[in-house]
Amino acid sequence: MYSRFSSPSSRGRATRISLLGLVLFSFILSGCISIPLSSHRSANLKTETLVEADHFYTTDSVLMVELNGELNDEPETGGFLSKPGNLVVLKDALKKAEKDPFIQAVLVRIDSPGGSVTASDLIYTELKRFKEHTKKKVVAVFMGTAASGGYYAAMAADYIVVHPTTVTGSIGVISMSPDLSGLAKLARVDMRVIKSGEHKDIGSMWREMDPAEREILQGIINTMYERFLKVVGEGRPKLSPEKIRQLADGRIYTGAQAVELGLADEEGYIEDAFKKARDLAGLKDAALVAYTQPGDYKGHYYAEGPAGTPTAGASQPGQSLLNIQLPSPTVSAGNGFYYLWRP
């Protein structure tokens, strides 16, 4: 039976939540309640929600977790309340799954262009640790985009299913910073810098980058790139190091190309990935479940759960009473190193 699962929210519950939200909004506008944008909170994943099932009497489960939008380990501030980043939600879900005797495998639904080098690597590492500690299988399914850091994270999976319209690949590292030195000269603005060493302000946007600084930064990029190649080699053992390096020139691939080149295993849909997860776990029947926060809607496997940010540029229903789109940490960061596809 499904007594341990929650059901999608009813119309009455949604109405009560809406009324409560309007009351809260009124208090906020009147100044009676102040909610800081930087408010931190944990993922608070309490409810196990049924997403899909083979039969009504199924007890074994496959947990679906999501990696949406740019990968990060910082809270998102797209509305009045911050929400935990991808890494926080994933870690909480995997920690809960380790103690859940019904969870027999994990399905990672990825729709991400990547993100920071560190966040991508930590997400990959958490999935690897989960597999090592539980001996349970992990299957990744790529949606619209699973590029760069999104692909990096998927290297922890035992099997990869790509949607027919997936864009993936973009294996590599990028660091971007503007050069405003010409504009500063035009505006007759001078940035006064007092520093302890020659390269303390390396990457400064207020002056041109000299060859020594470019060499230093290129060295860091190369080191991170080699790590990416190593991770792909471990995740795709059938590919030779030479072949991986040939494919890893930063270009993107369609789902069909990824399968043909050995970067993914199968072209299909979420139900195909769910079936593969069941097969790898040795299950004849299973339920697909998700851990959700109170108020989250998860009536089917296309409904976006609590994991991370919405796809870049897309609004997220229920995120706030006013849909305020603020720049993500990656976009506004400027300096930094990213496993990220950003044309």
C-alpha positions as CSV (number, residue, x, y, z in Angstrom):
1,M,0.0,0.0,0.0
2,Y,1.0,3.6,-0.4
3,S,0.3,4.7,3.2
4,R,3.9,6.0,3.4
5,F,3.5,8.3,0.4
6,S,1.8,11.7,0.2
7,S,-0.6,12.5,-2.6
8,P,-0.6,15.6,-4.8
9,S,-2.1,18.6,-3.1
10,S,-5.9,18.9,-3.4
11,R,-7.7,22.0,-4.6
12,G,-8.9,22.8,-1.0
13,R,-5.4,22.6,0.3
14,A,-4.1,24.8,-2.5
15,T,-6.8,27.4,-1.7
16,R,-5.9,27.5,1.9
17,I,-2.2,27.9,1.1
18,S,-3.1,30.8,-1.3
19,L,-5.2,32.6,1.3
20,L,-2.5,32.2,3.8
21,G,0.0,33.5,1.3
22,L,-2.2,36.6,0.6
23,V,-2.4,37.3,4.3
24,L,1.4,37.0,4.7
25,F,1.9,39.2,1.7
26,S,-0.3,41.9,3.3
27,F,1.8,41.8,6.4
28,I,5.0,42.1,4.5
29,L,3.8,45.1,2.5
30,S,2.6,46.8,5.7
31,G,6.0,46.3,7.3
32,C,4.7,44.1,10.1
33,I,6.9,41.2,8.9
34,S,10.4,41.5,7.6
35,I,11.9,38.6,5.7
36,P,15.6,38.9,4.7
37,L,16.6,37.8,1.2
38,S,19.7,36.1,2.6
39,S,17.7,33.9,4.9
40,H,19.3,30.4,5.0
41,R,17.4,27.2,5.5
42,S,18.0,23.6,5.0
43,A,16.3,21.5,2.4
44,N,13.9,20.2,5.0
45,L,12.9,17.1,3.0
46,K,10.3,15.5,5.1
47,T,7.7,13.9,2.9
48,E,8.1,10.9,0.5
49,T,5.8,11.5,-2.4
50,L,4.7,8.9,-4.9
51,V,5.5,10.0,-8.5
52,E,4.9,6.8,-10.5
53,A,4.4,3.1,-9.7
54,D,4.2,-0.2,-11.6
55,H,1.5,-1.7,-9.3
56,F,-0.5,-0.5,-6.4
57,Y,1.0,-3.1,-4.0
58,T,4.6,-2.1,-4.8
59,T,6.9,-1.4,-1.8
60,D,10.4,-1.2,-3.3
61,S,11.2,2.3,-4.6
62,V,13.5,4.2,-6.9
63,L,14.3,7.7,-5.6
64,M,14.3,10.6,-8.1
65,V,16.5,13.6,-7.3
66,E,16.9,16.6,-9.5
67,L,19.7,18.9,-10.7
68,N,18.1,21.9,-12.2
69,G,19.6,25.2,-13.4
70,E,23.2,26.2,-12.7
71,L,24.9,24.0,-10.1
72,N,25.9,25.8,-7.0
73,D,26.3,25.3,-3.2
74,E,24.9,28.7,-2.3
75,P,21.3,29.5,-1.4
76,E,19.1,30.9,-4.2
77,T,17.4,34.3,-3.6
78,G,14.9,34.4,-6.4
79,G,12.1,35.6,-4.1
80,F,11.3,36.7,-0.5
81,L,12.8,33.5,0.9
82,S,16.1,32.0,-0.1
83,K,16.1,28.3,-1.1
84,P,18.9,25.8,-0.7
85,G,21.2,25.2,-3.7
86,N,21.5,22.0,-5.6
87,L,24.3,20.5,-3.5
88,V,22.4,21.1,-0.2
89,V,19.2,19.5,-1.5
90,L,21.0,16.5,-3.1
91,K,23.0,15.8,0.1
92,D,19.9,15.9,2.2
93,A,18.1,13.6,-0.1
94,L,20.9,11.1,-0.3
95,K,21.4,11.1,3.5
96,K,17.7,10.4,3.9
97,A,17.8,7.7,1.2
98,E,20.7,5.9,3.0
99,K,18.3,5.3,6.0
100,D,15.3,4.4,3.9
101,P,15.0,0.6,3.6
102,F,12.5,0.9,0.6
103,I,14.9,2.9,-1.6
104,Q,16.7,0.4,-3.9
105,A,18.2,2.8,-6.6
106,V,18.4,6.5,-7.4
107,L,17.4,8.2,-10.6
108,V,19.1,11.6,-11.2
109,R,17.1,13.9,-13.5
110,I,19.5,16.5,-14.9
111,D,18.6,19.7,-16.7
112,S,21.6,21.9,-16.2
113,P,24.3,23.8,-18.2
114,G,26.7,23.2,-15.3
115,G,28.0,25.6,-12.8
116,S,31.0,26.2,-10.5
117,V,33.9,23.8,-10.6
118,T,33.6,23.1,-6.8
119,A,29.8,22.6,-6.8
120,S,30.0,20.2,-9.8
121,D,32.7,18.2,-8.2
122,L,31.0,18.0,-4.8
123,I,27.7,16.8,-6.4
124,Y,29.6,14.2,-8.3
125,T,31.4,13.1,-5.1
126,E,28.2,12.9,-3.0
127,L,26.7,10.6,-5.6
128,K,29.8,8.4,-5.7
129,R,29.9,8.2,-1.9
130,F,26.2,7.2,-1.8
131,K,27.0,4.3,-4.2
132,E,30.0,3.2,-2.2
133,H,28.1,3.3,1.1
134,T,24.9,1.7,0.0
135,K,26.0,-0.4,-3.0
136,K,22.9,0.9,-4.8
137,K,22.7,1.8,-8.4
138,V,22.4,5.3,-9.8
139,V,20.9,6.1,-13.2
140,A,21.1,9.6,-14.8
141,V,18.5,10.9,-17.3
142,F,19.3,14.1,-19.3
143,M,16.5,16.5,-20.1
144,G,16.9,19.6,-22.2
145,T,20.5,20.4,-21.2
146,A,23.1,18.3,-19.3
147,A,26.3,20.1,-20.3
148,S,29.7,20.7,-18.7
149,G,29.2,20.4,-14.9
150,G,25.8,18.8,-15.5
151,Y,27.7,16.1,-17.5
152,Y,30.5,16.0,-14.9
153,A,27.9,15.1,-12.2
154,A,26.4,12.4,-14.3
155,M,29.8,10.6,-14.4
156,A,28.9,9.1,-11.0
157,A,26.0,7.2,-12.6
158,D,26.0,3.6,-13.6
159,Y,24.0,4.3,-16.7
160,I,23.0,7.4,-18.7
161,V,19.8,7.9,-20.7
162,V,19.5,11.0,-22.9
163,H,16.4,12.6,-24.2
164,P,16.2,12.8,-28.0
165,T,16.5,16.6,-27.8
166,T,19.1,16.8,-25.1
167,V,22.1,19.1,-25.5
168,T,25.1,17.7,-23.7
169,G,28.9,17.7,-23.7
170,S,30.7,21.0,-23.4
171,I,33.5,19.2,-21.5
172,G,35.9,21.8,-20.3
173,V,36.6,24.7,-18.0
174,I,35.9,28.4,-18.4
175,S,36.8,31.6,-16.5
176,M,35.3,34.9,-17.5
177,S,36.1,38.5,-16.4
178,P,35.4,41.8,-18.1
179,D,38.2,44.2,-19.2
180,L,37.0,47.7,-18.4
181,S,40.5,49.3,-18.7
182,G,39.5,51.0,-22.0
183,L,36.2,52.3,-20.6
184,A,38.0,53.5,-17.5
185,K,40.5,55.5,-19.6
186,L,37.7,57.0,-21.6
187,A,35.8,58.0,-18.5
188,R,39.1,59.1,-16.8
189,V,38.6,56.8,-13.9
190,D,41.6,55.3,-12.2
191,M,41.4,52.4,-9.7
192,R,43.9,52.9,-6.9
193,V,45.2,49.5,-5.7
194,I,47.6,48.9,-2.8
195,K,48.7,45.3,-2.7
196,S,51.1,43.0,-0.9
197,G,52.3,41.2,-4.0
198,E,52.6,41.5,-7.7
199,H,49.7,39.2,-8.5
200,K,47.4,40.0,-5.6
201,D,44.8,41.6,-7.9
202,I,45.1,39.0,-10.7
203,G,42.2,39.2,-13.0
204,S,41.3,42.8,-12.2
205,M,38.8,44.3,-14.6
206,W,40.4,47.7,-14.3
207,R,43.6,47.0,-16.2
208,E,44.8,44.8,-19.0
209,M,45.9,41.3,-18.2
210,D,49.7,40.8,-18.6
211,P,51.2,37.6,-20.0
212,A,52.4,36.3,-16.6
213,E,48.9,36.5,-15.1
214,R,47.4,34.8,-18.1
215,E,49.9,32.0,-17.8
216,I,49.0,31.6,-14.1
217,L,45.3,31.4,-14.8
218,Q,45.7,29.1,-17.8
219,G,47.7,26.8,-15.5
220,I,44.8,26.6,-13.1
221,I,42.3,26.0,-16.0
222,N,44.5,23.2,-17.3
223,T,44.6,21.5,-13.9
224,M,40.8,21.6,-13.6
225,Y,40.5,20.4,-17.2
226,E,42.7,17.4,-16.5
227,R,40.5,16.5,-13.5
228,F,37.4,16.7,-15.8
229,L,39.0,14.3,-18.2
230,K,39.9,11.9,-15.4
231,V,36.3,11.9,-14.1
232,V,35.0,11.2,-17.6
233,G,37.5,8.4,-17.9
234,E,36.2,6.8,-14.7
235,G,32.6,7.3,-15.7
236,R,33.0,6.2,-19.3
237,P,35.6,3.4,-19.0
238,K,35.0,2.1,-22.5
239,L,36.4,5.4,-23.9
240,S,40.2,5.7,-24.3
241,P,42.0,8.7,-22.8
242,E,42.8,9.8,-26.4
243,K,39.2,9.6,-27.5
244,I,38.0,11.5,-24.4
245,R,40.5,14.3,-25.0
246,Q,39.4,14.5,-28.7
247,L,35.7,14.8,-27.6
248,A,36.5,17.3,-24.8
249,D,37.2,20.4,-26.9
250,G,34.2,22.2,-25.3
251,R,31.8,21.4,-28.1
252,I,28.2,20.4,-27.4
253,Y,26.5,17.2,-28.7
254,T,22.9,16.1,-29.4
255,G,21.6,13.1,-27.4
256,A,21.9,10.8,-30.4
257,Q,25.5,12.0,-31.0
258,A,26.4,11.4,-27.3
259,V,25.1,7.8,-27.5
260,E,27.0,7.2,-30.8
261,L,30.2,8.6,-29.4
262,G,30.0,6.6,-26.1
263,L,29.3,9.7,-23.9
264,A,25.9,8.2,-23.0
265,D,24.3,4.8,-23.0
266,E,20.8,5.0,-24.4
267,E,18.4,7.5,-26.1
268,G,15.0,7.5,-24.4
269,Y,12.7,9.1,-21.8
270,I,12.3,9.2,-18.1
271,E,10.2,6.1,-18.1
272,D,13.1,4.3,-19.8
273,A,15.6,5.5,-17.2
274,F,13.1,4.4,-14.5
275,K,12.9,0.9,-16.0
276,K,16.7,0.8,-16.3
277,A,17.1,1.7,-12.6
278,R,14.6,-1.1,-11.7
279,D,16.6,-3.6,-13.8
280,L,19.9,-2.7,-12.3
281,A,18.5,-3.0,-8.8
282,G,17.0,-6.4,-9.7
283,L,13.4,-5.2,-9.2
284,K,10.4,-6.6,-11.0
285,D,8.2,-3.8,-9.7
286,A,9.0,-0.5,-8.1
287,A,7.6,2.9,-7.2
288,L,9.3,6.1,-8.3
289,V,9.3,8.5,-5.4
290,A,10.7,11.9,-4.5
291,Y,11.5,13.6,-1.2
292,T,9.6,16.9,-1.1
293,Q,9.2,19.9,1.2
294,P,5.8,20.9,2.5
295,G,3.8,22.5,-0.2
296,D,5.8,21.1,-3.1
297,Y,3.8,19.7,-6.0
298,K,5.2,16.4,-7.4
299,G,2.3,14.8,-9.1
300,H,4.4,13.3,-11.9
301,Y,8.0,13.0,-13.0
302,Y,8.0,16.2,-15.1
303,A,7.0,18.4,-12.2
304,E,9.9,20.3,-10.8
305,G,10.8,19.4,-7.3
306,P,12.8,21.3,-4.6
307,A,16.2,20.6,-6.1
308,G,18.2,23.7,-6.8
309,T,17.2,26.5,-9.2
310,P,14.8,26.5,-12.2
311,T,16.2,26.3,-15.6
312,A,18.0,29.6,-16.4
313,G,15.5,32.2,-17.5
314,A,12.5,30.2,-16.6
315,S,10.1,31.2,-13.8
316,Q,9.3,28.8,-11.0
317,P,5.6,28.5,-10.0
318,G,5.1,28.9,-6.3
319,Q,8.5,30.4,-5.7
320,S,7.1,33.6,-4.3
321,L,4.1,35.8,-4.4
322,L,6.0,38.2,-6.6
323,N,8.2,36.4,-9.2
324,I,11.4,38.4,-8.8
325,Q,14.1,37.1,-11.1
326,L,17.5,38.0,-9.6
327,P,20.9,37.1,-11.2
328,S,22.1,33.7,-10.1
329,P,25.4,33.5,-8.2
330,T,27.3,32.1,-11.2
331,V,26.1,34.9,-13.5
332,S,26.9,37.7,-11.1
333,A,30.1,36.2,-9.8
334,G,32.4,37.4,-12.6
335,N,35.7,35.9,-11.4
336,G,35.8,32.2,-10.8
337,F,36.3,28.9,-12.5
338,Y,33.3,27.0,-14.0
339,Y,32.3,23.7,-15.6
340,L,29.7,25.7,-17.5
341,W,28.2,25.9,-20.9
342,R,27.3,29.6,-21.5
343,P,27.3,30.7,-25.1
